């Protein structure tokens, strides 16, 4: 008879208010002041918010572009599918990235500096997918584009980039799309080519986990109204939201790659990450959990210490 050893990365002390560093608290206070000057996302059409962000009038300010980035297109289910590619001098693998933005906002070039950092430090070519957005293109347009990009990369990574080691990942809606893509590859194509998954504060249950349903109205970045608005844009049919192609928390998760799940304690999607981490492990997969005290939704793209540490851990994970 053998005895299993229980190991966990989850420490209850991480969720106590005194675990939040002074710098993080100060940053969150400053962020709240900035957000108070920006119209809530659910109060105007997506096109208006998109234009404001392109012009540098979003909460994160002007977009900083990378000289390393190259725009390309590949064949997609609706025609040419744009991708943004970062290739370091030495390539040891390829990272397929899906951006966040509630399936409604965001573009790959909004993540240029972070993706350039991944390319240089992990020595991986990065392919970020400019998938179709809702409400103009609701579910399943976005996942279809991501699936097509993954299939293209599987066929072309060695020829295009000189490496066949593949990783996948994304933040928020992008993390959802990464898991959905892995499930589609396994179930529709019999493929499990990705070695690891970097999954950052993903939304894995669009019917709403407890932390979403109990989130206070003054939650930073991702308020309850914003969550409802994004969900309605992406999947107007409420009956579809429990399907595993939309809410992968409910899927059979066997034979998934090694994963890093990252989330902040002040993110309303914290339960999505905790629950998915637990189900990933229970399905027999390897996983790590990184919980950041005081981190709000989207914190990893912000200029302060907590974000830098989270990015460094993600880069180290991809290097392995």
PAMAR-335393 format. One record per residue (C-alpha): x, z, y. Coordinates in nm, 3 decimals, decimal comma, always signed. Layout:
BEGIN
> X:Z:Y
...
END
This chain:
BEGIN
> +0,000:+0,000:+0,000
> +0,137:-0,090:+0,343
> +0,068:+0,064:+0,680
> +0,024:-0,163:+0,980
> +0,192:-0,070:+1,305
> -0,030:-0,092:+1,611
> +0,142:-0,244:+1,912
> -0,020:-0,313:+2,247
> +0,086:-0,413:+2,597
> -0,219:-0,244:+2,749
> -0,159:+0,084:+2,931
> -0,455:+0,263:+3,098
> -0,222:+0,374:+3,377
> -0,211:+0,013:+3,497
> -0,574:+0,036:+3,608
> -0,544:+0,354:+3,815
> -0,541:+0,320:+4,196
> -0,204:+0,493:+4,224
> -0,048:+0,215:+4,015
> -0,092:-0,027:+4,305
> +0,228:-0,061:+4,508
> +0,220:-0,016:+4,884
> +0,326:-0,377:+4,941
> +0,037:-0,501:+4,726
> -0,217:-0,282:+4,907
> -0,090:-0,403:+5,244
> -0,106:-0,763:+5,133
> -0,462:-0,724:+5,006
> -0,566:-0,572:+5,339
> -0,411:-0,863:+5,525
> -0,578:-1,110:+5,288
> -0,918:-0,951:+5,353
> -0,867:-1,003:+5,726
> -0,779:-1,370:+5,675
> -1,077:-1,429:+5,446
> -1,310:-1,280:+5,706
> -1,230:-1,579:+5,930
> -1,299:-1,845:+5,663
> -1,654:-1,959:+5,573
> -1,747:-1,843:+5,220
> -1,709:-2,125:+4,973
> -2,074:-2,121:+4,867
> -2,198:-2,175:+5,225
> -2,081:-2,534:+5,268
> -2,045:-2,854:+5,061
> -1,734:-2,881:+4,841
> -1,614:-3,185:+5,037
> -1,596:-2,977:+5,355
> -1,389:-2,705:+5,188
> -1,161:-2,963:+5,028
> -1,096:-3,132:+5,361
> -1,023:-2,800:+5,532
> -0,768:-2,711:+5,266
> -0,599:-3,051:+5,289
> -0,568:-2,998:+5,664
> -0,415:-2,653:+5,616
> -0,724:-2,465:+5,730
> -0,778:-2,283:+5,401
> -0,699:-1,915:+5,340
> -0,348:-1,999:+5,214
> -0,258:-2,214:+5,514
> -0,075:-2,549:+5,515
> +0,007:-2,715:+5,182
> +0,381:-2,739:+5,114
> +0,479:-3,046:+4,913
> +0,775:-3,084:+4,679
> +1,027:-3,365:+4,712
> +1,056:-3,349:+4,334
> +0,696:-3,454:+4,268
> +0,600:-3,808:+4,168
> +0,241:-3,935:+4,150
> +0,149:-4,153:+3,854
> -0,159:-4,266:+3,666
> -0,240:-4,286:+3,297
> -0,544:-4,422:+3,116
> -0,838:-4,184:+3,132
> -1,197:-4,188:+3,008
> -1,324:-4,305:+3,349
> -1,034:-4,538:+3,437
> -0,700:-4,449:+3,593
> -0,630:-4,074:+3,568
> -0,385:-3,941:+3,830
> -0,108:-3,705:+3,724
> +0,166:-3,537:+3,929
> +0,501:-3,515:+3,754
> +0,807:-3,294:+3,810
> +1,120:-3,384:+3,611
> +1,431:-3,161:+3,628
> +1,785:-3,289:+3,568
> +1,785:-3,146:+3,215
> +1,463:-3,163:+3,014
> +1,411:-2,941:+2,709
> +1,032:-2,967:+2,691
> +0,715:-3,072:+2,871
> +0,456:-2,842:+3,031
> +0,101:-2,977:+3,067
> -0,064:-2,803:+3,363
> -0,426:-2,781:+3,478
> -0,493:-2,645:+3,828
> -0,758:-2,390:+3,921
> -1,039:-2,412:+4,175
> -1,359:-2,341:+3,986
> -1,370:-2,695:+3,841
> -1,482:-2,791:+4,194
> -1,184:-2,748:+4,427
> -0,807:-2,786:+4,404
> -0,556:-3,063:+4,340
> -0,220:-3,069:+4,160
> -0,023:-3,097:+4,486
> -0,161:-2,761:+4,598
> +0,067:-2,608:+4,332
> +0,384:-2,802:+4,416
> +0,622:-2,513:+4,481
> +0,513:-2,319:+4,174
> +0,536:-2,624:+3,950
> +0,875:-2,719:+4,093
> +0,992:-2,366:+4,012
> +0,871:-2,398:+3,654
> +1,039:-2,737:+3,614
> +1,376:-2,615:+3,744
> +1,387:-2,270:+3,582
> +1,237:-2,350:+3,244
> +1,398:-2,697:+3,233
> +1,067:-2,855:+3,142
> +0,911:-3,167:+3,282
> +0,576:-3,068:+3,431
> +0,270:-3,293:+3,412
> -0,019:-3,168:+3,629
> -0,354:-3,340:+3,578
> -0,578:-3,444:+3,868
> -0,895:-3,414:+3,659
> -1,238:-3,507:+3,798
> -1,418:-3,233:+3,989
> -1,775:-3,109:+4,004
> -2,038:-3,139:+4,137
> -1,971:-3,513:+4,169
> -1,842:-3,506:+3,810
> -1,982:-3,202:+3,629
> -1,909:-3,097:+3,271
> -1,781:-3,263:+3,057
> -1,585:-3,488:+3,294
> -1,304:-3,239:+3,365
> -1,241:-3,143:+3,000
> -1,258:-3,510:+2,898
> -0,979:-3,593:+3,144
> -0,768:-3,299:+3,025
> -0,813:-3,401:+2,662
> -0,707:-3,756:+2,746
> -0,397:-3,633:+2,929
> -0,299:-3,415:+2,633
> -0,336:-3,704:+2,389
> -0,128:-3,926:+2,618
> +0,144:-3,661:+2,637
> +0,152:-3,612:+2,261
> +0,211:-3,986:+2,217
> +0,453:-4,033:+2,507
> +0,648:-3,713:+2,577
> +0,960:-3,815:+2,386
> +0,970:-4,165:+2,531
> +0,881:-4,062:+2,887
> +1,077:-3,739:+2,920
> +1,320:-3,722:+2,629
> +1,164:-3,411:+2,477
> +0,890:-3,344:+2,225
> +0,850:-2,966:+2,269
> +0,513:-2,916:+2,440
> +0,359:-2,625:+2,631
> +0,024:-2,604:+2,808
> -0,130:-2,382:+3,071
> -0,314:-2,329:+3,395
> -0,476:-2,077:+3,623
> -0,844:-1,977:+3,652
> -1,050:-2,288:+3,568
> -0,723:-2,446:+3,459
> -0,670:-2,176:+3,196
> -1,022:-2,240:+3,068
> -0,943:-2,613:+3,046
> -0,616:-2,544:+2,866
> -0,792:-2,347:+2,591
> -1,074:-2,602:+2,568
> -0,812:-2,877:+2,533
> -0,635:-2,690:+2,253
> -0,966:-2,649:+2,069
> -1,058:-3,016:+2,112
> -0,718:-3,128:+1,985
> -0,749:-2,906:+1,678
> -1,114:-2,976:+1,595
> -1,156:-3,341:+1,697
> -0,810:-3,479:+1,625
> -0,653:-3,240:+1,374
> -0,364:-3,178:+1,615
> -0,185:-2,853:+1,702
> +0,125:-2,982:+1,884
> +0,156:-2,726:+2,164
> +0,408:-2,448:+2,108
> +0,288:-2,207:+2,375
> +0,014:-2,153:+2,631
> +0,059:-1,993:+2,975
> -0,291:-1,870:+3,064
> -0,336:-1,713:+3,408
> -0,654:-1,522:+3,501
> -0,874:-1,765:+3,313
> -1,253:-1,778:+3,298
> -1,341:-1,791:+2,930
> -1,710:-1,696:+2,928
> -1,928:-1,868:+3,187
> -2,224:-1,647:+3,098
> -2,034:-1,360:+3,262
> -1,827:-1,078:+3,115
> -1,898:-0,717:+3,224
> -1,629:-0,718:+3,493
> -1,788:-1,030:+3,644
> -2,140:-0,887:+3,637
> -2,023:-0,554:+3,781
> -1,798:-0,705:+4,048
> -1,868:-0,565:+4,398
> -1,985:-0,805:+4,671
> -1,669:-0,755:+4,876
> -1,434:-0,864:+4,597
> -1,142:-1,059:+4,742
> -1,120:-1,436:+4,677
> -1,374:-1,455:+4,393
> -1,697:-1,283:+4,497
> -2,008:-1,273:+4,274
> -2,167:-1,539:+4,495
> -1,862:-1,763:+4,456
> -1,863:-1,723:+4,077
> -2,231:-1,820:+4,059
> -2,172:-2,115:+4,291
> -1,876:-2,252:+4,094
> -2,062:-2,212:+3,766
> -2,367:-2,394:+3,898
> -2,154:-2,682:+4,027
> -1,969:-2,725:+3,698
> -2,240:-2,659:+3,437
> -2,585:-2,690:+3,596
> -2,753:-2,649:+3,255
> -2,744:-2,276:+3,183
> -2,801:-2,339:+2,811
> -2,465:-2,520:+2,788
> -2,268:-2,224:+2,923
> -2,254:-2,042:+2,588
> -2,115:-2,345:+2,403
> -1,753:-2,308:+2,296
> -1,653:-2,625:+2,486
> -1,751:-2,443:+2,807
> -1,695:-2,077:+2,713
> -1,406:-2,077:+2,464
> -1,417:-1,698:+2,428
> -1,690:-1,767:+2,170
> -1,482:-2,019:+1,971
> -1,305:-1,985:+1,639
> -0,951:-1,929:+1,769
> -0,746:-1,968:+1,453
> -0,427:-2,175:+1,465
> -0,370:-2,142:+1,838
> -0,020:-2,136:+1,992
> +0,173:-1,834:+2,116
> +0,017:-1,734:+2,449
> +0,086:-1,528:+2,760
> -0,228:-1,391:+2,926
> -0,180:-1,276:+3,287
> -0,431:-1,107:+3,518
> -0,455:-0,864:+3,809
> -0,655:-0,543:+3,787
> -0,869:-0,632:+4,092
> -0,970:-0,971:+3,952
> -1,336:-0,993:+3,846
> -1,214:-1,207:+3,555
> -1,005:-0,921:+3,414
> -1,240:-0,880:+3,116
> -1,215:-1,252:+3,039
> -0,840:-1,210:+2,995
> -0,859:-0,880:+2,806
> -1,127:-1,008:+2,571
> -0,954:-1,341:+2,508
> -0,622:-1,169:+2,446
> -0,789:-0,947:+2,186
> -0,964:-1,238:+2,015
> -0,641:-1,445:+2,018
> -0,459:-1,165:+1,835
> -0,751:-1,101:+1,597
> -0,744:-1,469:+1,498
> -0,385:-1,426:+1,380
> -0,208:-1,580:+1,677
> +0,086:-1,440:+1,875
> +0,010:-1,328:+2,229
> +0,148:-1,126:+2,518
> -0,054:-0,956:+2,789
> +0,066:-0,905:+3,147
> -0,157:-0,689:+3,370
> -0,065:-0,656:+3,738
> -0,197:-0,352:+3,931
> -0,378:-0,454:+4,248
> -0,359:-0,826:+4,175
> -0,663:-1,018:+4,301
> -0,782:-1,352:+4,173
> -0,532:-1,620:+4,270
> -0,256:-1,368:+4,349
> +0,011:-1,558:+4,158
> +0,021:-1,827:+4,427
> +0,068:-1,583:+4,715
> +0,394:-1,490:+4,893
> +0,468:-1,131:+4,792
> +0,650:-0,929:+4,528
> +0,374:-0,898:+4,267
> +0,333:-1,275:+4,258
> +0,707:-1,334:+4,231
> +0,730:-1,101:+3,931
> +0,433:-1,266:+3,762
> +0,582:-1,613:+3,816
> +0,917:-1,500:+3,681
> +0,756:-1,365:+3,365
> +0,565:-1,688:+3,318
> +0,881:-1,893:+3,358
> +1,067:-1,672:+3,110
> +0,782:-1,710:+2,863
> +0,796:-2,088:+2,889
> +1,173:-2,081:+2,845
> +1,132:-1,914:+2,506
END
